[in-house]
């Protein structure tokens, strides 16, 4: 019986020790911003301006669809007030279809990507172009 208690205590102490050795990886916080139509977001010396929604074929909340749809948004990338390029960001429910904006500088490299487009469509109403909000996040 003493051997049983000894084995039980040994197992318990080994499990407590194992919990102490778990490493927790800490990631840098993401910067997320809401950008209204026609407005710009600055990060370091790059500016992203939300030009317009090209298309919004996302399935409305109150409808059952076969295809989830997507939204395409036109943005301008500016540096020191000069337009570097215009880019289309595709917002889909599938993370692998996003088009990140890669910003590469000698001091830093980061991604700015479109996360979501709000408001989500509803079949009973049409969203005005000025009511759209593009959610962007910066990944370093």
N, C-alpha and C positions, 0 to 999 in steps of 0.2 A: 504494500500500500504506500509506503514511503517512496518507493521507486516511481509509482504512478504520479504522486504529487510533485516529485522532483522533475519528472518529464514535463508535466503540465506547466510548472513555473518556468522551465527552460524554454518551452515553446512560446509562452506569453512574453518573456523578456526578449526573445529573438524578434517577435513581431513588433514590439515597441521600438526596438533598435532600428528595424527596417523602415519604420515610418519616419524616423529622424533623418534618414539618409536620402529621402526624396528631394531632388533638386527642382526648384520652381524657376522656370524661365520667365524673365520679365521683359516684355516688349515695350518699345517706345510708344507713347500714346499717338493715336492718329488725330490729325487735324481735320475736322469736318466742318463745312460751311454751307449755308443755304444762300443761293445766289438767285435773285429775282431777274426776270427777263429784262435785258438792257443794261444790267449792272455788271460790275467787274469785281474780281477777287484778286488781291495781290499776295504773293508769297515770295520772299526775298526780292529779287529784281524782276520777276516774271508776273505778268498780269493775265488773267483769263477772263474774257468778257463773254457773257451769255448773249448771243445775237438773237437767235430765234429757235422755235421748235419747227423742224422741217416736217416731221410726221409723228403722229401718235396713234398707233394701231393696237395699243394694249387692250386686252379684253376687259370690258367694264366690270366693276365689282359685283353688280347685281345680275350678271349674265353668265351662263355656262357656255364656254367656248371650247373648240377643238384645239386651237392654237393660242398660246399665251400672248403673242404679239410683242411689239417692241416700240420704242420711241427713239427718234433721231433728233439730236440737238446740234445746232451749229454754234461753235465758239471761236473766238479769235484769241490767239496767243500773242501778247505784246511784250516787248522788252524795251524799257526806257521810252515808252510812248510810241514805238514803231511796231507795226504789225509784222510778226515773223511768219505766221501762217494762220489759215483758217482750217479747223478740223471738225469733223462730224463725230460726235460721241453717241454711241448706240447704247441705250438703256434696255436691258433684257432681264428676265428672271434668272438667267444663266450667267454665272460669274465669268466663265471662260470666253464669253463673247464681248467683253468690255474692251474699249479702245482707250488705253491710258495715254496720257500726254507725257512723254519722257522729257524731262528737263535735265540736261547734263552740263554742268559747269565745272571749272577746274577745282573749285572748293567743295562742291556738293553734287550729289546725284539723287534725284527723287522723282516720284511719279505723282501726277495729279490725275485722278480718274473720276468719272461721273458715277455716282452711286445710285441715285434715284431721281425721278422727275415727279414732282407733286403739282397739283393734286392728281390722285389716281382717277381715271375716268369713271363716270357713272352714266348709264344709258339714258337717264332722264334729263341730263343737262349737258351743255357744251361749254368747255373751258375757254375763257377768253385768253388770247395770247399773252396779255400783261399779267395774268394770274399765275402763270407757270413759275415754279421755283426749282432750280437745278441744285441737287446736293452734290458737292464735290468733296473728295478727301485727298489729303496729301500723305503719301507713303514714303518714308525715308529709308 
